[in-house]
């Protein structure tokens, strides 16, 4: 699943198209009616957690209100833009720049059957100008190239994935969206206080949420408090904090919860920096057989009753399960 750092990378790839007109559309979506976007101008793009928002207007505006400048890389880039290791973080990247050189980011091009949820037809007047894009489990954005089949399907056919939406721009480039859920909105739904990569991320709110009497692995995936945090980040920060995924937040001491939030921010920020610099993000327990200490890693699907269960990797020795008695913080 594309997590916060990867969605911000998508935002970075789309930003050069802001200010350009859509001259042609395509895609397999039946409910969105891609043709309704033709002749509109892409005026802004914003990101929040795992969601991307694109603003379209019927007329060109030199300085659209509320526009967001393209995100700056957290540090100076060590590589050329688009020179991303295709094997990093488990998502192939065949990236293409606007002049035709490679620059796209992809997680899993084979998820063609991911359902889409689209509302409305096309923006009208001042309402519904924002297109909200949710990437689900296998969503991706490709720039100036299409995703290609990496293997044959069950019938033995080498069928390329079908994009939900393709936008061709007057500048000569195009964007292809795969396996996305899209809906029109009158304004972007942005709450920086819960976005783990926002400067306005509210640590106090996150710490309070972690104190609930439920497994911390459930709370970490709650986008109300940790928007942008997904399964990879969940597994990695719990290992780094030495916390068993099923430990109840209510039994963790305040310093343990604070350390866990520190790991969330640090790991997510480092992952984002790696995206811009072309560095792979190495995991320590996610999809591993052994932890860095050489212990066997366990794997099981955990989730709240009646909710979605996610595969979880943890080391029983490095992350011992706590009793239901609250931890006592000893002051030396």
N, C-alpha and C positions, 0 to 999 in steps of 0.2 A: 504493500500500500504506500503511495506517495505520502510522506510525512512532511511536516512544516518546512524543513530545509530544502527538500526537492521542489515543493510548490513555489517557494521563493525563487528557486532557480527557473521554474517555468515563467514566473513573473518577469524575471530579468531577460529572458529570451523574447518575450512578447513586447516588452517596453519599446524597442526600436520601431514598432509599427504604429505607435501612438501618433496621431496627426495625419494618418493616411486614410484614403477612402477605399472601401470594399468595392471592387469592380466586378467580381464574379464569386459565386458560392457553389458549394457542393456538399456531399455527405449523405449518409444513410438515414439520418433522422427524419421521421415522418411527422412528428408532432411539432418540432421547432420551426419547420418550414424555412430552411436556410435561405431561400430566395428572398425572404423578407428583409435580410440583412444587406442585400445588394444596394449599392449607392450610399450606404450610411458611412459615417466617419467614426473611426475608433478614436475616442477623445481621452480616455483615461483607463488605467488598470490599477487595481488595488488587490492586496493579498491579506488574508486573515486566517491564520491557522492552516487548515487543509483546503480552504476555499479560495477561489480566484474570482474577481469581479471585473468585468469589462464594460465600459460605458460607450454606447453608440449614440450618435446624434445625426439628424438628417442634413445638417449644415456644418461646414468647416468652421472651427473656432480657433483662433490663434492662442488664446489663453483660457481654456475651459475652467470654470470654477471647480475647486476641489481636486485639480489634477495632481497626480503623484509623479515626481521625477523618477527615472529609472533608478533602481537600488544600486548603491555603490558597493563594490566588493569590500568585505570587512578589512582586508589587507591588500597590499599591492599584489597583483596577480603574478604568480611565478611562471605561468604558462600563457600562451595565447588563448583568447576567448574561444571556447569550443574544443580546445585540446584536452578533452576529458577522457580518462581511462575507461574504456568500454566495460571493464569488469568491475568498476568500483560500485560498492553498495548493492551489488546484485542486479543493477539495471543497466542494460546495454545503452550506450550513447553513441549515435552516429551523427554528430552535430554539424549543422551547416550555417554559415554566416549569410548575410544578405547578398553577397556577391556570388553565392553558389558553393562556397566551401562549407565543410560539414559543421552543423550546430543544432542538435536536438537532444532532448532528454527523454528517456523511456524507461519504464519499470518492467512491464511484461506485455509485449505486443500480442500475445496469444489469447488474451482475455476478451474475446469478441462477444461472448454471450452475456457480459455484464449488463444488467438491466439499466435503462435510462428513465429518468423521471423529468419530464418537461412540462412546463405550464405556459399557457398563453401562446400567442402567435408572434407578433412583432411589436416593437415599442410604438406607442402612439402618443404624440404630444410630449408633455413633460413627464408622463408616467411610464414606467417600465423600460427605462433607458439602460438599465444595468443588467447584464447577463451574468448570472451566478453559475460558476462551474465547480462542481464537486467531482473529485477524481476517483472516489471509491477505492476498490482494491487494486485495479490495474490501469487506472487512467493515466494518460500521458499527452504531451504536446510535442509535435514535431514541426520543425521550422525548415521550410524550403526542401523538404523531402518527405516521402511517405514511408511508413513502417513496412517492413518486409517480413514474410514468414521465416521463422528460424527453424521450423521443423514441420513435418507433414502432420495433418490432422488425423483423427481416428480412421478416416476412410482412405488415408494414404495420399490425400491431395495436398499440394503445396499452395494453399490459398492465402493470399496476403490479407491481413486484417483490414476491415472496412472502417474508415473514419466516420465518426458521428457528424462532424462538421468540418468543412474546409473553407477558409477565407482567403481569397486572392486579393492582393492590394495593388493600388496604382503604382507603388514604387517598384513592383516587379516580384516581390516575395509572396510567400503564402504560409499560412498556419493550418495544421491538421490536428484535430482533437480526437482522441480515441478513448472509448469506454468511459465517457463522462456523463454525469447527470447535470442537466442544465435547466434553468428556469429564469424567467424575467422578474426583475425586482425594481421598485421605484427608487431604491437607494441601496448602497452596499451595507450589509449587516456586519459591522466591524466593532469588536469589543477588545481594544488593545490590552485591557487589564488581565485578560485570560490567555493572551497569545504568548507562548513561551519564548518567541523570538522578538517580541516587541520591547522597546525601551520602557514602556509603561506597564509591563507585566507586574501584576500585584502579588508579591510574595506572601503577604499576610493572608490574602484570600486563599492562596494555594496551600499554605501551612494549615489553615483552619480546616480545609477540605480533607487534607491527609490525616487529620485527627479523628476521622469518623471510625466507628466500630465496624469496619468492613475491610476485607483484604486490600492492601495498598495497590495491588496490581489492577484492581477494578477502578480505584480512584484516579490513578495515573492516566487511564484512557478516557476519563470523563472530560469531554471537550468544553464543558462549562467552566472548568478550572485550569485545564492544561490543553488549550487549543493548539493543534499542530503536533501534539505528541502521539506517536503511533507505536506499533508493536516492537519495532527495533529499538527505539529509544527506551521504551518501558523495560525491556529485558536488560539492556546495557546499564542503565542507571541503577537498577536494583542490584545488579552484581557489584558495581563499583561502590555502592553504599553498604554492601554486605547485608542486605535485607532480603529475607525469604519473601517470595511474591504473595504468599497467603498470610503473612503476618498482618494482624489487625492494626490499622493506623492508631487506634486508641491506646495500644500498649507500647507504642514507640515513644521514646523520650523526645522532648522538644529539640535537643541538639541533633538527634538522628533524623528527624523530619527536616530540619534546616539543612543538614548535609545532603539529604535526598534532593531537595529543591536546587541546591547548588549544583549537583551532578546533572540535573535536568537542563539547567541553563548552560552549563559548561559544555556538555556533550552536544547539545543542539547547535550551539554557536560554532563549535569546532567543525561539526558536520557541514554547516553552511559555508564556513570559510574554505573547507576542502572542495566544496562544489565550485566555488569561484576560482580556486587555484589549481583545479585539476588533480587534486590529491584524493586517493581512495580513502574511504572511512572504514577502518579495520574494527571489527567487532570482537569481543572477548568471549561471549557465551552464546550470542544469537546464532542459531544453526550450527553450533559447534558440538563436538563429541567430548572435548575436554576443555576445562577452564585454563587460564594461563598458569595456574599452580599445578596443573597436571591431574586434577581430580576429574572423575567422570561427571558429565553434565546430564541432568535429568530433563525430560521434555514431557509436557502434558498440557492439555487444553483447559484453561480456566476462564470462568466468566460468571457474572451474577445470575441468580436464578431467573430463568425465562429470558435471559439476555444472550448476546453474542459471545461465544467462547473463542478465545484466541490462544494459539500455541505459545507456550511459555517455556523458556529454557532457564535453568538455574543450577547452581552448584550446592548440594546439601551441606558440604563442609565449609565453604566460604560464606554461605547464606543460611545458617541454621534457623529453624523455625522457632519463634519465641512462644513462650507460654502466654496465656491470656491475662497474666498479671502485668500491670504497667511497669515499664522499665523505670529504674530509679537512677537519676543522674547524680553521680558522686562528684562533689566539688573538692578538689585537692587543695 
